[in-house]
């Protein structure tokens, strides 16, 4: 706790975003309606029913939006006031991925996001992170591509949209599945950003592969 209060503002925002992940997971996976059945299956079924509790979805939506705002603020404040630290460089991307991927896992578990979307998002992050480790060892900087930024924006829009859309608009089988479409757009932009990032770094990644 003392360490937290000694941190500069950007690092505090990053830490709060990490803590928000814990709160989000707890709210999403606590059996608010009571455990139905016995054992782990009963608990999982009860957690899945949380998707039908409006206050749970609205609370998650608000928390995600607030946490996403800290993502935009911490970087701008750190650069503007020269508060960039090793902690911030290390924890900021981890906090971002934990927040987004945790939400995608929860929404997939609830049956609100297609499994394929989740796999694309997580696999893309794993591959890009592995490439970044290689590039860091070689002291090579790969510039951000437009699809990387677009991916982040679409994900930040898609997750809260999925949480509230079916509560408000989808009232039957004939309702237009705009939330699902937005999920696929997020998967496509994520995939393209990963491909472009790989192509930018392929000379280093594939070095010696043909020897």
C-alpha positions as a Python dict, from the first residue, in 0.01 Angstrom:
ca = {
    (1, 'X'): (0, 0, 0),
    (2, 'X'): (283, 240, 85),
    (3, 'X'): (445, 165, -249),
    (4, 'X'): (122, 252, -430),
    (5, 'X'): (99, 597, -268),
    (6, 'X'): (462, 668, -355),
    (7, 'X'): (401, 595, -725),
    (8, 'X'): (358, 874, -977),
    (9, 'X'): (10, 925, -1125),
    (10, 'X'): (57, 720, -1446),
    (11, 'X'): (182, 420, -1248),
    (12, 'X'): (-108, 451, -1006),
    (13, 'X'): (-352, 445, -1298),
    (14, 'X'): (-180, 137, -1440),
    (15, 'X'): (-196, -37, -1102),
    (16, 'X'): (-563, 51, -1062),
    (17, 'X'): (-628, -103, -1403),
    (18, 'X'): (-465, -424, -1284),
    (19, 'X'): (-681, -424, -972),
    (20, 'X'): (-988, -360, -1188),
    (21, 'X'): (-922, -693, -1360),
    (22, 'X'): (-955, -873, -1027),
    (23, 'X'): (-1281, -693, -949),
    (24, 'X'): (-1420, -766, -1296),
    (25, 'X'): (-1341, -1136, -1272),
    (26, 'X'): (-1492, -1158, -924),
    (27, 'X'): (-1817, -987, -1028),
    (28, 'X'): (-1845, -1197, -1343),
    (29, 'X'): (-1773, -1534, -1183),
    (30, 'X'): (-1932, -1506, -839),
    (31, 'X'): (-2256, -1713, -826),
    (32, 'X'): (-2488, -1425, -739),
    (33, 'X'): (-2799, -1632, -802),
    (34, 'X'): (-2680, -1920, -587),
    (35, 'X'): (-2502, -2239, -691),
    (36, 'X'): (-2719, -2470, -898),
    (37, 'X'): (-2621, -2836, -858),
    (38, 'X'): (-2308, -2975, -698),
    (39, 'X'): (-1936, -2943, -749),
    (40, 'X'): (-1752, -2743, -1011),
    (41, 'X'): (-2023, -2798, -1272),
    (42, 'X'): (-2285, -2643, -1045),
    (43, 'X'): (-2061, -2344, -979),
    (44, 'X'): (-1984, -2297, -1349),
    (45, 'X'): (-2351, -2317, -1440),
    (46, 'X'): (-2434, -2057, -1173),
    (47, 'X'): (-2159, -1827, -1303),
    (48, 'X'): (-2288, -1863, -1656),
    (49, 'X'): (-2631, -1748, -1539),
    (50, 'X'): (-2473, -1415, -1438),
    (51, 'X'): (-2511, -1308, -1799),
    (52, 'X'): (-2886, -1284, -1736),
    (53, 'X'): (-2842, -1045, -1441),
    (54, 'X'): (-2864, -687, -1579),
    (55, 'X'): (-2678, -519, -1291),
    (56, 'X'): (-2383, -755, -1335),
    (57, 'X'): (-2346, -671, -1704),
    (58, 'X'): (-2396, -298, -1653),
    (59, 'X'): (-2143, -292, -1368),
    (60, 'X'): (-1887, -476, -1581),
    (61, 'X'): (-1954, -233, -1865),
    (62, 'X'): (-1892, 71, -1644),
    (63, 'X'): (-1579, -79, -1487),
    (64, 'X'): (-1437, -170, -1827),
    (65, 'X'): (-1498, 180, -1966),
    (66, 'X'): (-1338, 344, -1662),
    (67, 'X'): (-1038, 108, -1680),
    (68, 'X'): (-1003, 179, -2053),
    (69, 'X'): (-996, 552, -1982),
    (70, 'X'): (-703, 501, -1744),
    (71, 'X'): (-524, 329, -2033),
    (72, 'X'): (-554, 643, -2243),
    (73, 'X'): (-464, 877, -1959),
    (74, 'X'): (-157, 709, -1808),
    (75, 'X'): (42, 711, -2131),
    (76, 'X'): (-42, 1072, -2216),
    (77, 'X'): (40, 1195, -1866),
    (78, 'X'): (366, 996, -1854),
    (79, 'X'): (488, 1136, -2187),
    (80, 'X'): (370, 1493, -2125),
    (81, 'X'): (530, 1528, -1783),
    (82, 'X'): (829, 1297, -1845),
    (83, 'X'): (707, 1037, -1596),
    (84, 'X'): (794, 730, -1804),
    (85, 'X'): (928, 451, -1581),
    (86, 'X'): (1041, 91, -1620),
    (87, 'X'): (742, -18, -1412),
    (88, 'X'): (507, 164, -1647),
    (89, 'X'): (669, 22, -1960),
    (90, 'X'): (643, -329, -1817),
    (91, 'X'): (302, -322, -1649),
    (92, 'X'): (101, -102, -1886),
    (93, 'X'): (79, -352, -2177),
    (94, 'X'): (24, -639, -1931),
    (95, 'X'): (-263, -454, -1765),
    (96, 'X'): (-417, -380, -2106),
    (97, 'X'): (-404, -740, -2222),
    (98, 'X'): (-528, -881, -1891),
    (99, 'X'): (-826, -645, -1897),
    (100, 'X'): (-925, -707, -2258),
    (101, 'X'): (-853, -1080, -2269),
    (102, 'X'): (-1023, -1143, -1934),
    (103, 'X'): (-1336, -973, -2065),
    (104, 'X'): (-1328, -1172, -2389),
    (105, 'X'): (-1288, -1498, -2193),
    (106, 'X'): (-1580, -1408, -1968),
    (107, 'X'): (-1804, -1308, -2259),
    (108, 'X'): (-1713, -1627, -2445),
    (109, 'X'): (-1789, -1832, -2134),
    (110, 'X'): (-2127, -1659, -2120),
    (111, 'X'): (-2191, -1745, -2484),
    (112, 'X'): (-2195, -1380, -2596),
    (113, 'X'): (-1874, -1389, -2801),
    (114, 'X'): (-1787, -1661, -3057),
    (115, 'X'): (-1502, -1891, -2953),
    (116, 'X'): (-1317, -1815, -3277),
    (117, 'X'): (-1298, -1447, -3186),
    (118, 'X'): (-1143, -1530, -2849),
    (119, 'X'): (-885, -1761, -3007),
    (120, 'X'): (-781, -1501, -3264),
    (121, 'X'): (-743, -1227, -3003),
    (122, 'X'): (-540, -1437, -2759),
    (123, 'X'): (-322, -1605, -3023),
    (124, 'X'): (-245, -1268, -3180),
    (125, 'X'): (-133, -1126, -2846),
    (126, 'X'): (85, -1428, -2768),
    (127, 'X'): (258, -1416, -3107),
    (128, 'X'): (311, -1040, -3102),
    (129, 'X'): (448, -1052, -2746),
    (130, 'X'): (691, -1326, -2848),
    (131, 'X'): (807, -1118, -3145),
    (132, 'X'): (850, -813, -2922),
    (133, 'X'): (1077, -1012, -2690),
    (134, 'X'): (1296, -1108, -2985),
    (135, 'X'): (1304, -751, -3115),
    (136, 'X'): (1388, -618, -2768),
    (137, 'X'): (1685, -855, -2744),
    (138, 'X'): (1810, -722, -3078),
    (139, 'X'): (1737, -359, -2983),
    (140, 'X'): (1514, -324, -3288),
    (141, 'X'): (1209, -99, -3274),
    (142, 'X'): (904, -197, -3480),
    (143, 'X'): (675, 102, -3543),
    (144, 'X'): (309, 69, -3451),
    (145, 'X'): (81, 7, -3748),
    (146, 'X'): (-262, 157, -3805),
    (147, 'X'): (-435, -177, -3755),
    (148, 'X'): (-276, -210, -3411),
    (149, 'X'): (-433, 117, -3302),
    (150, 'X'): (-760, 31, -3477),
    (151, 'X'): (-761, -308, -3302),
    (152, 'X'): (-741, -140, -2963),
    (153, 'X'): (-1019, 105, -3044),
    (154, 'X'): (-1251, -165, -3180),
    (155, 'X'): (-1193, -390, -2879),
    (156, 'X'): (-1260, -104, -2638),
    (157, 'X'): (-1590, -41, -2819),
    (158, 'X'): (-1689, -403, -2878),
    (159, 'X'): (-1667, -527, -2518),
    (160, 'X'): (-1903, -274, -2353),
    (161, 'X'): (-2128, -294, -2659),
    (162, 'X'): (-2162, -670, -2623),
    (163, 'X'): (-2239, -631, -2253),
    (164, 'X'): (-2534, -397, -2302),
    (165, 'X'): (-2658, -453, -2658),
    (166, 'X'): (-2860, -770, -2601),
    (167, 'X'): (-3003, -623, -2282),
    (168, 'X'): (-3147, -326, -2469),
    (169, 'X'): (-3192, -409, -2837),
    (170, 'X'): (-3195, -783, -2907),
    (171, 'X'): (-3547, -905, -2840),
    (172, 'X'): (-3583, -1223, -3039),
    (173, 'X'): (-3422, -1439, -3304),
    (174, 'X'): (-3481, -1183, -3580),
    (175, 'X'): (-3295, -900, -3406),
    (176, 'X'): (-2990, -777, -3595),
    (177, 'X'): (-2675, -926, -3428),
    (178, 'X'): (-2469, -607, -3437),
    (179, 'X'): (-2281, -709, -3123),
    (180, 'X'): (-2160, -1033, -3283),
    (181, 'X'): (-2062, -850, -3602),
    (182, 'X'): (-1858, -604, -3398),
    (183, 'X'): (-1680, -898, -3232),
    (184, 'X'): (-1579, -1033, -3572),
    (185, 'X'): (-1455, -688, -3674),
    (186, 'X'): (-1242, -687, -3358),
    (187, 'X'): (-1104, -1030, -3452),
    (188, 'X'): (-1027, -923, -3809),
    (189, 'X'): (-846, -603, -3704),
    (190, 'X'): (-656, -801, -3440),
    (191, 'X'): (-552, -1061, -3697),
    (192, 'X'): (-443, -799, -3953),
    (193, 'X'): (-243, -604, -3696),
    (194, 'X'): (-64, -925, -3599),
    (195, 'X'): (14, -1016, -3960),
    (196, 'X'): (147, -667, -4035),
    (197, 'X'): (358, -671, -3719),
    (198, 'X'): (505, -1008, -3817),
    (199, 'X'): (583, -885, -4169),
    (200, 'X'): (759, -581, -4025),
    (201, 'X'): (975, -804, -3805),
    (202, 'X'): (1008, -1114, -4026),
    (203, 'X'): (1370, -1050, -4126),
    (204, 'X'): (1475, -1071, -3761),
    (205, 'X'): (1230, -1345, -3660),
    (206, 'X'): (1321, -1570, -3953),
    (207, 'X'): (1693, -1503, -3935),
    (208, 'X'): (1881, -1829, -3975),
    (209, 'X'): (1562, -2032, -4027),
    (210, 'X'): (1669, -2149, -4373),
    (211, 'X'): (2025, -2244, -4282),
}
